[in-house]
């Protein structure tokens, strides 16, 4: 499979927590996610000065610190979206000609539209438009610095994404949450994990307890297991996680027995790990996943891009490429060309065919997951070249159509399912719920491309109308046209 490189070089080091410092190995330094030339998915992690430079070119821009300041709206706790078609996400139905009243940041009422104006409240004309909950990306890798983070958050907002679940954590991410998650902030809500657990961590029980205790006390939401040394270490992590009620998510550890895994605090598996490519145990594992109410986050886009199926022109035209500096994009293209030329035309064609077959098998696994009613989360895993934060959400949805999911079932993954996963009160348009929604020009239940142009966004007592969102888009793009 074609090499797919991580854009960030986030270092996983457990700083100042343990009396004995954890050795920082090649796997602890998370840099580039790669595939070997035979197409087998294997993760190799290392830092790269070249990719770090590319990352800085992509994310450090002079106006990054002002993107939010120049577009942030005044705090708006009371407003009415008038005469709008409501997609509640509670059902597959649409309620047309509705007035949705927001008071103190909550949905106060939803009723048939009425003549006349509401008094002392901001009124937004929803005629001919659609209102649905805003989106969540359930598998995000944050950039390395604050400038990059501001830009990434803006990229998500202009695509209607207001919740981000970090799957490659850092201790300093809590500082970002404290900085950006304030009343009236126009930044996405962050769900955070500490540095991911690796098989190269050789920890004592006391170190494990200090890690979990510190993570919980600092306000992290869960811990991610990237890989784990052995069953003894896994059992120790899980036992202490249970003591502190600290959930586990991440990769399916293939060196751990199913009895241990399915009696642990795992509440999510990423990338169809443990399922795709395991036909002999697929049925039994799916039954356990259903029984334990574990969520699945497939992340199809990462594999789709890495399959090599796209021509160079198609790669240049992928969603979000306008936000990539031309020089950086051409470096990416050049690297892809060199890989394909080294492989040879016949071997390249064979590799693409094999990767597409593997993707077809993933669709079949998703069909089985859906048939059992196992909840899924949505993310493209936009952590590699040719993948841009926020812009790949619709592409992930379109890939899920190959698993025979309806638009409604797909949209649930990015709305109500995410809210249920974290037991929160958004994700639906319903009286009494938090007001957290987007406004669209066309109906996404008919065409998912409706999500490619957000007409309005309300989140955290902020309302960004079409003009403000367009200004934000232009601020993100204007420095990348040369």
PADRENMAR-995732 format. One record per residue (C-alpha): residue number from 1; residue in three letters; chain; x negated, y negated, z negated. Coordinates in pm, 1 decimal. Each point is the difference from the previous one (the first is absolute). Layout:
PT pos code unit        X        Y        Z
PT NUM  ALA    A        X        Y        Z
...
END
This chain:
PT pos code unit        X        Y        Z
PT   1  UNK    A      0.0      0.0      0.0
PT   2  UNK    A   -118.6   -346.1     84.5
PT   3  UNK    A   -185.2   -176.2   -278.1
PT   4  UNK    A    223.5   -240.0   -186.7
PT   5  UNK    A   -182.5   -245.0   -220.4
PT   6  UNK    A    121.9   -160.4   -319.9
PT   7  UNK    A     -5.7   -378.0     23.4
PT   8  UNK    A    -75.8    -50.6   -368.7
PT   9  UNK    A   -301.3    105.3   -204.1
PT  10  UNK    A    159.1     -2.1   -342.4
PT  11  UNK    A   -234.5    149.9   -255.9
PT  12  UNK    A    140.2    236.8   -258.4
PT  13  UNK    A   -205.3    -45.3   -313.4
PT  14  UNK    A    137.2     48.7   -347.9
PT  15  UNK    A   -145.2   -315.2   -150.3
PT  16  UNK    A    -79.3    -46.2   -367.5
PT  17  UNK    A    243.3    266.1   -118.8
PT  18  UNK    A   -203.7    309.0    -75.1
PT  19  UNK    A   -299.4     35.5   -227.1
PT  20  UNK    A   -150.0    218.5    270.5
PT  21  UNK    A     21.3   -172.4    335.7
PT  22  UNK    A    160.1    204.0    275.9
PT  23  UNK    A   -251.7     77.8    275.0
PT  24  UNK    A     81.1   -199.7    314.5
PT  25  UNK    A    -25.1    249.3    285.3
PT  26  UNK    A     76.4    -23.1    368.7
PT  27  UNK    A    360.7    100.3    -62.7
PT  28  UNK    A     46.6   -251.3   -280.1
PT  29  UNK    A    -92.8   -280.5    236.0
PT  30  UNK    A    308.8    -11.5    216.0
PT  31  UNK    A    -85.2   -135.6    339.9
PT  32  UNK    A     83.9    171.7    325.5
PT  33  UNK    A    265.8    265.3     49.7
PT  34  UNK    A   -107.5    223.1    281.3
PT  35  UNK    A     96.3    306.4    194.2
PT  36  UNK    A   -252.7    249.5    127.6
PT  37  UNK    A    -37.5     54.6    370.9
PT  38  UNK    A    190.9    327.8    -11.1
PT  39  UNK    A    311.6   -171.5   -122.0
PT  40  UNK    A     16.9    138.8   -351.8
PT  41  UNK    A    106.1   -256.0   -255.5
PT  42  UNK    A   -285.0    -52.4   -242.1
PT  43  UNK    A    -74.3   -304.5   -212.0
PT  44  UNK    A   -354.2   -135.0    -18.7
PT  45  UNK    A    -57.1   -319.0   -192.4
PT  46  UNK    A   -290.1   -240.5     15.3
PT  47  UNK    A    -69.6   -371.5     18.9
PT  48  UNK    A    -80.1   -161.6    333.6
PT  49  UNK    A   -164.3   -339.1     46.2
PT  50  UNK    A    128.3    -14.5    356.6
PT  51  UNK    A    360.6     62.5    -95.8
PT  52  UNK    A    -31.5   -238.0   -291.9
PT  53  UNK    A   -100.9   -272.6    243.2
PT  54  UNK    A    296.9     84.6    219.9
PT  55  UNK    A    225.1    -14.5   -302.7
PT  56  UNK    A   -129.9   -345.5    -87.8
PT  57  UNK    A     51.7   -121.9    354.9
PT  58  UNK    A    354.6    130.8     -9.7
PT  59  UNK    A    102.4   -134.8   -336.3
PT  60  UNK    A   -209.0   -301.0   -101.6
PT  61  UNK    A    153.2   -300.2    169.2
PT  62  UNK    A    -13.3   -360.5   -100.9
PT  63  UNK    A    371.1    -41.4    -44.8
PT  64  UNK    A     66.9    322.6   -187.2
PT  65  UNK    A     29.2   -168.6   -336.9
PT  66  UNK    A    263.5   -237.1    132.3
PT  67  UNK    A    226.5    248.6    180.4
PT  68  UNK    A    236.9     33.8   -291.1
PT  69  UNK    A    -30.7   -356.0   -124.2
PT  70  UNK    A    115.5   -154.1    325.7
PT  71  UNK    A    289.9    242.0     45.3
PT  72  UNK    A    119.8     56.1   -354.0
PT  73  UNK    A    357.9   -108.6    -46.5
PT  74  UNK    A    143.9   -154.7   -312.0
PT  75  UNK    A    142.8    237.4   -255.5
PT  76  UNK    A    352.7     89.9    113.9
PT  77  UNK    A    195.5    197.4   -258.9
PT  78  UNK    A    346.6    -81.0    136.8
PT  79  UNK    A    103.2     32.1    363.8
PT  80  UNK    A    262.8    147.0    229.5
PT  81  UNK    A    -60.5    198.7    317.7
PT  82  UNK    A    321.7    -78.5    182.4
PT  83  UNK    A    184.1    213.0    256.4
PT  84  UNK    A   -275.3    261.2     28.2
PT  85  UNK    A     16.5    371.3     87.0
PT  86  UNK    A   -121.1    193.8   -306.0
PT  87  UNK    A   -201.3    321.1     20.5
PT  88  UNK    A     13.1    103.0   -364.7
PT  89  UNK    A   -210.7    319.4     42.4
PT  90  UNK    A    245.5    172.1   -234.0
PT  91  UNK    A    169.6    141.8    309.4
PT  92  UNK    A    -51.8     -1.9    374.1
PT  93  UNK    A    283.6   -250.9     40.0
PT  94  UNK    A     -9.6   -371.1     74.7
PT  95  UNK    A    227.4   -253.7   -163.9
PT  96  UNK    A     56.0   -286.2    241.8
PT  97  UNK    A     89.6   -361.6    -78.4
PT  98  UNK    A   -117.6      4.3   -359.6
PT  99  UNK    A    -97.2   -281.5   -236.3
PT 100  UNK    A   -281.6    113.1   -228.7
PT 101  UNK    A    -33.4   -226.2   -304.4
PT 102  UNK    A   -331.0    -11.5   -188.2
PT 103  UNK    A     -7.5   -143.5   -352.3
PT 104  UNK    A   -313.0    -15.3   -212.6
PT 105  UNK    A   -177.3    236.5    239.0
PT 106  UNK    A    267.4    271.1    -23.0
PT 107  UNK    A    273.6     98.2    243.3
PT 108  UNK    A    307.7   -148.1   -164.9
PT 109  UNK    A    265.2    101.1    253.6
PT 110  UNK    A     54.8    142.9    347.8
PT 111  UNK    A    334.1    -83.6    157.4
PT 112  UNK    A    173.6    -77.4    324.6
PT 113  UNK    A   -111.9   -333.8    134.0
PT 114  UNK    A    220.7   -296.1    -83.8
PT 115  UNK    A     56.5   -338.5    154.2
PT 116  UNK    A   -153.1   -305.6   -156.0
PT 117  UNK    A   -334.0    -55.0   -163.0
PT 118  UNK    A   -131.6    115.6   -332.4
PT 119  UNK    A    -98.3   -287.9   -227.1
PT 120  UNK    A   -338.0    -75.2   -154.7
PT 121  UNK    A   -174.8    291.9    163.8
PT 122  UNK    A   -223.3     59.3    300.1
PT 123  UNK    A    202.0    144.4    288.7
PT 124  UNK    A   -160.7    213.5    269.8
PT 125  UNK    A    201.0     64.3    316.3
PT 126  UNK    A      3.9    374.7     60.3
PT 127  UNK    A    236.5      2.8    296.2
PT 128  UNK    A   -100.7    266.7    249.6
PT 129  UNK    A   -285.3    117.9   -223.7
PT 130  UNK    A    -71.3    299.8   -219.8
PT 131  UNK    A   -108.3     16.2   -361.8
PT 132  UNK    A   -179.7    298.0   -153.3
PT 133  UNK    A   -244.3     65.0   -287.0
PT 134  UNK    A   -360.3   -100.5     60.9
PT 135  UNK    A   -258.7    270.5     67.5
PT 136  UNK    A   -267.1    176.3   -203.7
PT 137  UNK    A   -329.1    151.3    118.6
PT 138  UNK    A    -72.2    298.6   -223.1
PT 139  UNK    A   -364.2     66.5     95.0
PT 140  UNK    A   -220.5   -308.3     14.7
PT 141  UNK    A   -376.8    -47.3    -19.5
PT 142  UNK    A    -74.9   -353.2   -116.1
PT 143  UNK    A   -286.1   -206.1    143.7
PT 144  UNK    A   -318.1    -70.1   -186.8
PT 145  UNK    A     38.1   -364.5    -96.2
PT 146  UNK    A    259.2   -258.5    -94.4
PT 147  UNK    A    -11.5   -177.2    335.3
PT 148  UNK    A     78.2    323.8    179.4
PT 149  UNK    A    273.7     82.1   -249.5
PT 150  UNK    A    178.2   -330.1     62.1
PT 151  UNK    A     -4.1     66.3    370.8
PT 152  UNK    A    121.3    358.8    -35.8
PT 153  UNK    A    289.5   -109.5   -220.5
PT 154  UNK    A    100.3   -260.6    258.4
PT 155  UNK    A    -14.0    261.1    277.9
PT 156  UNK    A    238.0    215.9   -199.1
PT 157  UNK    A    242.6   -282.7    -77.2
PT 158  UNK    A     43.2   -106.5    362.8
PT 159  UNK    A     95.5    362.1     67.8
PT 160  UNK    A    260.5      8.3   -276.6
PT 161  UNK    A   -206.8    207.6   -244.6
PT 162  UNK    A     20.3   -118.7   -361.7
PT 163  UNK    A   -127.5    303.5   -195.4
PT 164  UNK    A   -341.6    165.6     28.3
PT 165  UNK    A   -116.0    322.1   -164.9
PT 166  UNK    A   -378.4     10.5    -25.8
PT 167  UNK    A   -152.2    339.4     68.7
PT 168  UNK    A   -366.9    -94.7    -28.4
PT 169  UNK    A    -27.6   -187.7   -326.9
PT 170  UNK    A   -246.7   -223.7   -176.7
PT 171  UNK    A     -5.4   -132.2   -355.0
PT 172  UNK    A      3.6   -356.9    131.9
PT 173  UNK    A    332.5     50.9    175.2
PT 174  UNK    A    172.5    -74.7   -328.4
PT 175  UNK    A   -148.0   -349.3     24.3
PT 176  UNK    A    169.1    -39.7    339.1
PT 177  UNK    A    332.6    103.9   -147.3
PT 178  UNK    A    -37.5   -249.7   -285.1
PT 179  UNK    A    -97.0   -271.4    245.5
PT 180  UNK    A    267.8     53.8    263.4
PT 181  UNK    A    300.3    154.9   -175.3
PT 182  UNK    A    147.1   -307.1   -160.8
PT 183  UNK    A    352.9   -136.1     -8.2
PT 184  UNK    A     69.3   -156.5    336.2
PT 185  UNK    A   -308.5    156.3    160.9
PT 186  UNK    A     26.7     73.3    369.9
PT 187  UNK    A   -236.5    297.8    -14.9
PT 188  UNK    A     99.6    368.7     25.8
PT 189  UNK    A     43.5    197.4   -320.6
PT 190  UNK    A   -296.8    227.1    -71.6
PT 191  UNK    A     20.5    356.1   -133.4
PT 192  UNK    A   -350.3     89.0   -106.3
PT 193  UNK    A   -224.4    297.1    -70.7
PT 194  UNK    A   -346.2     -8.0   -159.6
PT 195  UNK    A   -302.9    137.0    189.0
PT 196  UNK    A     92.3    332.8    156.0
PT 197  UNK    A   -112.3    324.2   -160.7
PT 198  UNK    A   -260.5    190.1    203.1
PT 199  UNK    A   -138.2    351.8    -18.2
PT 200  UNK    A   -339.7   -157.4    -62.5
PT 201  UNK    A    109.2   -139.7   -335.0
PT 202  UNK    A   -138.7    227.4   -271.4
PT 203  UNK    A    174.8   -137.1   -308.7
PT 204  UNK    A     33.1    103.7   -359.4
PT 205  UNK    A    342.4     24.0   -163.0
PT 206  UNK    A    -68.0   -320.8   -191.9
PT 207  UNK    A    -90.0   -180.8    322.7
PT 208  UNK    A    315.3    124.2    167.9
PT 209  UNK    A    208.4   -120.7   -292.4
PT 210  UNK    A   -168.6   -340.1      6.6
PT 211  UNK    A     65.0    -26.0    375.0
PT 212  UNK    A    370.2     83.9    -32.7
PT 213  UNK    A     48.1   -208.7   -315.3
PT 214  UNK    A   -170.5   -303.5    152.2
PT 215  UNK    A    194.6     34.7    324.9
PT 216  UNK    A    329.7     16.9   -185.0
PT 217  UNK    A    -80.4   -289.5   -233.6
PT 218  UNK    A   -114.7   -226.0    282.1
PT 219  UNK    A    330.9     48.5    178.0
PT 220  UNK    A    -82.6    231.8    287.5
PT 221  UNK    A    301.9    193.8    128.3
PT 222  UNK    A   -157.7    339.1     70.0
PT 223  UNK    A   -328.1    170.3     76.8
PT 224  UNK    A   -100.1    141.6    335.9
PT 225  UNK    A   -180.2    328.5     45.3
PT 226  UNK    A   -210.1     -8.8    313.2
PT 227  UNK    A   -156.5    334.9    -84.8
PT 228  UNK    A    -78.1    182.9   -324.7
PT 229  UNK    A   -299.4    206.0   -113.2
PT 230  UNK    A    181.8    310.2   -122.7
PT 231  UNK    A    303.6    128.6   -187.2
PT 232  UNK    A   -151.5    -71.9   -340.0
PT 233  UNK    A    -48.6   -368.0     78.6
PT 234  UNK    A    344.2    -19.8    160.9
PT 235  UNK    A    165.1    152.2   -306.6
PT 236  UNK    A   -182.8   -246.1   -224.3
PT 237  UNK    A    110.7   -298.1    208.3
PT 238  UNK    A    357.7    123.9     10.5
PT 239  UNK    A     18.1     74.2   -372.5
PT 240  UNK    A   -119.6   -348.4    -89.5
PT 241  UNK    A    220.1   -158.7    268.2
PT 242  UNK    A    299.6    168.2   -163.0
PT 243  UNK    A   -105.2   -133.9   -339.9
PT 244  UNK    A      3.8   -353.8    138.3
PT 245  UNK    A    290.6     55.5    242.2
PT 246  UNK    A   -220.5   -108.9    290.6
PT 247  UNK    A    110.9    140.9    338.5
PT 248  UNK    A   -230.8    161.5    253.8
PT 249  UNK    A     17.4    -42.0    376.9
PT 250  UNK    A   -223.1     52.5    299.9
PT 251  UNK    A   -146.6    284.7    200.0
PT 252  UNK    A    109.7    359.9    -46.0
PT 253  UNK    A   -302.0    164.5   -169.3
PT 254  UNK    A    -60.9    317.9    198.6
PT 255  UNK    A   -237.4    143.3   -261.4
PT 256  UNK    A    266.4     -0.7   -273.4
PT 257  UNK    A    261.7    269.3    -47.5
PT 258  UNK    A    364.3    -78.5     69.1
PT 259  UNK    A    102.7     84.6   -356.2
PT 260  UNK    A   -221.5   -277.6   -135.3
PT 261  UNK    A     92.5   -251.9    269.1
PT 262  UNK    A    374.9     44.7    -25.8
PT 263  UNK    A      0.4    -13.5   -378.2
PT 264  UNK    A   -203.2   -321.3     -4.1
PT 265  UNK    A    102.2   -367.2      9.1
PT 266  UNK    A    -47.3    -18.0    377.0
PT 267  UNK    A    291.2   -202.8    139.0
PT 268  UNK    A   -117.3    -52.1    358.0
PT 269  UNK    A   -207.3    170.3    266.7
PT 270  UNK    A   -157.5   -196.6    285.9
PT 271  UNK    A    -60.0     91.6    365.9
PT 272  UNK    A    205.7    324.6    -15.8
PT 273  UNK    A   -289.1    151.8   -191.5
PT 274  UNK    A     55.1    359.2   -108.4
PT 275  UNK    A    285.1     29.7    251.0
PT 276  UNK    A   -112.4    -62.3    358.2
PT 277  UNK    A   -229.8    280.6    109.0
PT 278  UNK    A    116.4    228.3   -281.6
PT 279  UNK    A    289.1    200.6    150.8
PT 280  UNK    A    -38.8    295.0   -240.1
PT 281  UNK    A     77.3   -211.8   -307.5
PT 282  UNK    A    207.9   -276.5    156.3
PT 283  UNK    A    339.0    131.7   -106.7
PT 284  UNK    A   -101.4     75.9   -358.8
PT 285  UNK    A   -173.4   -335.7    -43.2
PT 286  UNK    A    292.5   -192.3    141.1
PT 287  UNK    A    232.4    168.0   -247.0
PT 288  UNK    A   -227.1   -102.1   -286.6
PT 289  UNK    A    -31.0   -354.0    134.7
PT 290  UNK    A    377.9    -22.2     12.0
PT 291  UNK    A     33.9    144.9   -351.0
PT 292  UNK    A   -257.5   -238.7   -146.6
PT 293  UNK    A    136.6   -304.9    187.1
PT 294  UNK    A   -337.2    -74.7    158.7
PT 295  UNK    A     -3.7   -261.6    276.9
PT 296  UNK    A   -183.4     46.4    330.8
PT 297  UNK    A   -175.2   -276.2    195.4
PT 298  UNK    A    -83.5    138.0    348.3
PT 299  UNK    A   -214.5   -287.3    147.5
PT 300  UNK    A     34.9    118.0    361.1
PT 301  UNK    A   -143.4   -311.7    163.5
PT 302  UNK    A   -350.9     59.3   -127.6
PT 303  UNK    A     -8.2    334.6    178.3
PT 304  UNK    A    175.1   -134.3    307.2
PT 305  UNK    A   -259.0   -274.0     51.5
PT 306  UNK    A   -282.7    240.4    -73.2
PT 307  UNK    A    122.5    254.0    253.3
PT 308  UNK    A   -165.0   -190.5    282.2
PT 309  UNK    A    320.5     -4.4    202.3
PT 310  UNK    A    -15.7   -372.6     80.2
PT 311  UNK    A   -183.5   -151.3    293.6
PT 312  UNK    A   -227.6   -298.6    -61.8
PT 313  UNK    A    263.5   -237.6    136.1
PT 314  UNK    A    262.7    158.5   -224.5
PT 315  UNK    A   -227.7    -39.5   -301.6
PT 316  UNK    A    -45.7   -370.0     78.4
PT 317  UNK    A    378.7    -45.1     11.8
PT 318  UNK    A     91.6    181.6   -320.3
PT 319  UNK    A    212.9   -199.7   -247.6
PT 320  UNK    A   -202.6   -251.1   -199.4
PT 321  UNK    A   -302.0     -6.3    230.3
PT 322  UNK    A     57.2   -372.7     55.0
PT 323  UNK    A   -109.9    -49.4   -361.2
PT 324  UNK    A   -335.0    170.1     62.9
PT 325  UNK    A   -293.5   -212.3    124.2
PT 326  UNK    A    -71.2     83.5    362.6
PT 327  UNK    A   -364.3     72.7    -81.0
PT 328  UNK    A    100.6    247.9   -270.2
PT 329  UNK    A    252.8    171.7    225.6
PT 330  UNK    A   -261.1     45.1    270.9
PT 331  UNK    A   -240.0    153.5   -252.4
PT 332  UNK    A    272.7    247.5    -90.7
PT 333  UNK    A     65.7     76.8    368.2
PT 334  UNK    A   -371.9     43.6     66.8
PT 335  UNK    A    -30.3    248.9   -285.4
PT 336  UNK    A    296.9    196.0    131.0
PT 337  UNK    A   -147.9      5.8    350.6
PT 338  UNK    A   -332.1    131.1   -127.3
PT 339  UNK    A    171.8    275.7   -195.4
PT 340  UNK    A    208.6    112.2    296.9
PT 341  UNK    A   -292.7    -14.9    243.1
PT 342  UNK    A   -216.5    202.7   -237.8
PT 343  UNK    A    275.0    258.8    -32.3
PT 344  UNK    A     51.5     31.0    376.2
PT 345  UNK    A    324.2    -29.0    194.8
PT 346  UNK    A    111.2    363.0    -23.3
PT 347  UNK    A    -81.2     34.2   -369.1
PT 348  UNK    A    170.4   -333.3    -64.5
PT 349  UNK    A    318.8    112.8    175.0
PT 350  UNK    A     -4.5    327.3   -192.9
PT 351  UNK    A    -46.7   -185.5   -328.8
PT 352  UNK    A    291.7   -233.7     68.7
PT 353  UNK    A    222.5    294.9     91.1
PT 354  UNK    A    -93.6    178.2   -323.6
PT 355  UNK    A     63.8   -307.9   -211.3
PT 356  UNK    A    339.6    -54.4    158.9
PT 357  UNK    A     88.0    362.8    -70.4
PT 358  UNK    A    -97.4    -56.4   -362.7
PT 359  UNK    A    220.3   -308.6     -5.6
PT 360  UNK    A    290.5    205.1    138.2
PT 361  UNK    A    -47.6    244.6   -288.6
PT 362  UNK    A     18.9   -291.9   -243.7
PT 363  UNK    A    335.2    -95.0    151.8
PT 364  UNK    A    124.1    352.6    -66.2
PT 365  UNK    A   -113.3    -22.7   -362.5
PT 366  UNK    A    184.8   -330.9    -39.3
PT 367  UNK    A    313.5    160.3    141.3
PT 368  UNK    A    -26.0    268.0   -268.7
PT 369  UNK    A    -60.7   -261.9   -269.2
PT 370  UNK    A    302.9   -197.8    111.4
PT 371  UNK    A    221.4    308.2     26.3
PT 372  UNK    A    -61.1     71.2   -368.8
PT 373  UNK    A     77.8   -358.3    -97.1
PT 374  UNK    A   -349.8    -69.1   -131.7
PT 375  UNK    A    -49.2   -377.3    -26.2
PT 376  UNK    A   -265.8   -158.6    218.0
PT 377  UNK    A   -186.9   -330.1    -13.0
PT 378  UNK    A   -116.2   -196.1    302.4
PT 379  UNK    A   -346.2   -122.1     92.5
PT 380  UNK    A   -214.6     -0.6    313.5
PT 381  UNK    A   -317.4     -0.8   -217.0
PT 382  UNK    A   -134.2   -305.1    182.9
PT 383  UNK    A   -354.9     45.3   -121.1
PT 384  UNK    A   -185.0     59.0    325.5
PT 385  UNK    A    -97.2   -182.8    314.0
PT 386  UNK    A    289.2    -71.8    240.0
PT 387  UNK    A    233.7    -10.1   -300.4
PT 388  UNK    A    112.4   -334.1   -146.6
PT 389  UNK    A    178.8    -46.6   -332.3
PT 390  UNK    A    374.5    -44.7     40.6
PT 391  UNK    A      5.0     30.1    376.9
PT 392  UNK    A    -16.5    380.6     -3.4
PT 393  UNK    A    316.6     51.9   -205.2
PT 394  UNK    A    231.4     23.6    301.1
PT 395  UNK    A   -243.9    228.9    179.9
PT 396  UNK    A     12.2    240.3   -295.4
PT 397  UNK    A    379.2     -9.7     14.0
PT 398  UNK    A     -2.8     78.7    370.2
PT 399  UNK    A   -224.1    302.3    -58.0
PT 400  UNK    A    242.1    128.7   -262.8
PT 401  UNK    A    270.0      7.5    268.0
PT 402  UNK    A   -187.0    300.4    144.0
PT 403  UNK    A    102.1    187.1   -315.1
PT 404  UNK    A    366.6    -61.9     87.9
PT 405  UNK    A     55.8   -254.0   -276.4
PT 406  UNK    A    259.8   -269.7     63.2
PT 407  UNK    A    -85.3   -367.9    -29.0
PT 408  UNK    A    191.5    -13.3   -326.5
PT 409  UNK    A   -192.4    293.3   -147.2
PT 410  UNK    A   -328.1   -159.0    103.4
PT 411  UNK    A     90.8   -341.2   -142.1
PT 412  UNK    A     88.6    163.8   -332.3
PT 413  UNK    A   -362.5    110.0    -33.0
PT 414  UNK    A   -116.2   -363.2     -2.1
PT 415  UNK    A    280.6   -138.8   -216.3
PT 416  UNK    A    218.9    197.4   -241.8
PT 417  UNK    A   -239.3    296.2    -25.1
PT 418  UNK    A   -288.0   -224.9   -102.1
PT 419  UNK    A    219.3   -170.4   -260.5
PT 420  UNK    A    111.5    337.8   -135.2
PT 421  UNK    A   -361.3    118.1    -13.6
PT 422  UNK    A    -87.2   -284.6   -236.2
PT 423  UNK    A    344.5     -4.8   -164.6
PT 424  UNK    A     67.6   -363.5     88.4
PT 425  UNK    A    311.1   -193.4     97.0
PT 426  UNK    A    -72.6   -115.4    354.3
PT 427  UNK    A     13.2    198.1    323.9
PT 428  UNK    A    373.6    -50.8     55.3
PT 429  UNK    A    238.6   -287.6     65.5
PT 430  UNK    A    240.1     42.1   -289.5
PT 431  UNK    A    160.6   -218.6   -264.6
PT 432  UNK    A   -219.0    -29.8   -307.9
PT 433  UNK    A   -321.1    105.2    176.6
PT 434  UNK    A   -306.1   -216.7     47.2
PT 435  UNK    A     23.2   -222.8    306.5
PT 436  UNK    A   -280.6    131.7    219.8
PT 437  UNK    A     91.9      7.3    367.4
PT 438  UNK    A    -79.4    -86.7    359.1
PT 439  UNK    A    219.0   -151.0    271.7
PT 440  UNK    A    -18.9    137.5    353.8
PT 441  UNK    A    131.5   -112.8    334.8
PT 442  UNK    A    103.3    349.4    112.4
PT 443  UNK    A    109.2    325.0   -163.2
PT 444  UNK    A   -285.2    230.2   -114.4
PT 445  UNK    A    240.6    291.3    -36.9
PT 446  UNK    A     26.4    -11.5    378.9
PT 447  UNK    A   -352.3   -111.4     90.0
PT 448  UNK    A   -293.0      1.3   -242.5
PT 449  UNK    A   -168.3   -268.9    208.7
PT 450  UNK    A    235.4   -243.8   -172.6
PT 451  UNK    A   -257.6      5.4   -280.9
PT 452  UNK    A   -270.1   -144.6    223.0
PT 453  UNK    A    143.3   -348.8    -38.2
PT 454  UNK    A    108.8   -104.1   -346.7
PT 455  UNK    A    243.7   -295.0      0.1
PT 456  UNK    A     -5.0    -55.5   -375.0
PT 457  UNK    A   -139.2    148.3   -320.7
PT 458  UNK    A    111.3    -38.9   -361.6
PT 459  UNK    A   -221.6    133.5   -274.6
PT 460  UNK    A    -87.7   -103.2   -356.4
PT 461  UNK    A    226.0   -306.3     17.8
PT 462  UNK    A   -164.3   -118.4    320.9
PT 463  UNK    A    173.4    -40.6    334.1
PT 464  UNK    A   -208.7    -12.4    316.1
PT 465  UNK    A    209.3    -88.1    302.4
PT 466  UNK    A    -93.2     65.7    361.9
PT 467  UNK    A   -192.1   -325.7     31.1
PT 468  UNK    A   -211.9     64.3   -309.1
PT 469  UNK    A    -69.9    358.7    106.1
PT 470  UNK    A   -101.1   -114.0    347.7
PT 471  UNK    A   -232.2   -261.1   -147.6
PT 472  UNK    A   -156.6    272.5   -211.4
PT 473  UNK    A    -42.3    222.3    307.1
PT 474  UNK    A   -171.5   -278.7    190.5
PT 475  UNK    A   -229.2    -70.5   -294.6
PT 476  UNK    A   -106.6    362.8      9.1
PT 477  UNK    A    -58.1      6.6    376.3
PT 478  UNK    A   -139.9   -338.2     93.2
PT 479  UNK    A   -359.9     80.0    -91.1
PT 480  UNK    A    -11.7    324.4    199.6
PT 481  UNK    A     70.5   -116.1    352.7
PT 482  UNK    A   -358.8    -68.4     99.4
END
